């Protein structure tokens, strides 16, 4: 039986499409000379609603400006947060070439709130370079929940009605996310750097090798 070709690639953001740097909470802790635990309180509470599109991060984070000793505006703080957005050039260029040459749909698939998703898209020009973005904020669920993959699949079926689960491949650096995608029926590759990724691609999905 002939193996079905890969028709769509879902690429995670942080640690995959984007270089993994210091966390926002770590950078802010150093910048403002405050305990990281003060920042973690936001991420352990209000941010969870922002992550799945139930709240606006700019509204929720405003309540923390005083505790974080931030003298600027909310927008200034978000700019500080998003300053670290930098693509993994090797993977990014590979994905762009793949989309152009192999006619494969390429999507960003990320657990991120809407403001950071917008910042990533703008910084990398994804509106013109990728086929779309599947974010936890827009789907109302986070990886590795099956609900995330189910809604992502529904979106892909709307774009390409005949696409099958087995034709979709997730690239992610989180083991749980990879496992969740495989349990749903997608293909998946755990990312740990472009050199190792290239070897895995040639072995598992040779048609995606460039």
C-alpha positions, 0 to 999 in steps of 0.5 A, spaced: 500 500 500 502 506 497 504 511 503 499 517 503 503 524 502 504 529 507 499 535 506 500 539 512 505 541 517 504 544 523 510 548 526 510 550 534 513 557 536 517 557 542 523 552 542 521 550 534 520 556 529 522 561 534 529 560 538 528 559 545 531 564 550 530 567 557 523 567 559 519 573 559 518 572 567 526 571 567 527 577 563 522 582 567 525 579 574 532 581 572 530 588 569 525 590 575 529 587 580 523 583 583 522 576 585 520 571 579 514 568 583 511 575 583 511 574 575 509 567 576 503 569 580 500 572 573 501 566 569 499 561 574 492 565 574 489 570 569 494 568 563 491 561 563 484 565 560 488 569 556 491 563 553 485 560 550 482 566 548 477 567 554 481 574 556 485 579 553 492 579 556 493 587 556 487 588 560 489 582 565 496 584 565 495 592 567 493 589 574 500 587 575 504 593 573 504 596 580 507 589 583 512 589 578 514 596 579 513 597 571 513 605 570 511 605 563 504 603 559 501 596 558 503 597 551 511 598 553 510 592 557 508 588 551 513 590 547 518 588 552 515 581 552 515 580 545 522 583 544 525 576 544 522 574 538 527 571 533 526 565 528 530 559 528 533 561 521 534 554 518 528 551 520 524 557 518 527 557 511 526 550 510 519 551 512 518 556 507 522 552 501 518 546 503 511 550 502 514 553 495 516 547 492 512 541 495 505 544 495 505 543 503 500 547 507 504 550 513 501 552 519 504 555 526 501 551 531 502 554 538 500 555 545 500 563 545 495 568 547 492 573 541 497 579 542 503 574 542 501 571 536 500 577 532 507 579 534 510 573 532 506 573 525 508 581 524 515 580 526 516 573 521 511 576 516 507 569 517 500 572 513 504 572 507 509 566 508 505 561 512 498 558 510 495 560 517 496 560 524 492 555 529 493 558 536 490 556 543 487 563 543 483 562 537 482 554 538 480 555 545 484 549 547 491 548 548 496 542 546 496 537 548 489 536 549 485 532 544 480 538 543 486 542 540 488 537 535 480 536 533 479 543 532 486 544 528 483 538 524 477 541 523 480 548 520 485 544 516 479 540 513 475 547 511 481 549 507 483 542 504 476 538 504 480 531 503 485 532 507 486 526 512 489 526 519 495 521 517 497 527 512 498 532 517 505 532 521 506 536 528 513 539 529 514 540 536 519 540 542 514 538 547 514 530 548 507 531 551 504 535 545 508 530 540 504 524 544 498 528 544 498 529 536 500 522 535 494 519 539 489 524 535 492 520 529 497 526 526 504 524 525 509 528 529 516 529 530 520 532 536 524 538 535 531 538 538 535 543 533 535 543 526 541 538 525 537 532 528 531 534 525 533 534 518 536 526 520 529 525 523 525 528 517 530 524 512 528 517 516 521 518 517 518 523 512 523 522 506 518 526 501 519 532 506 527 532 505 530 538 501 
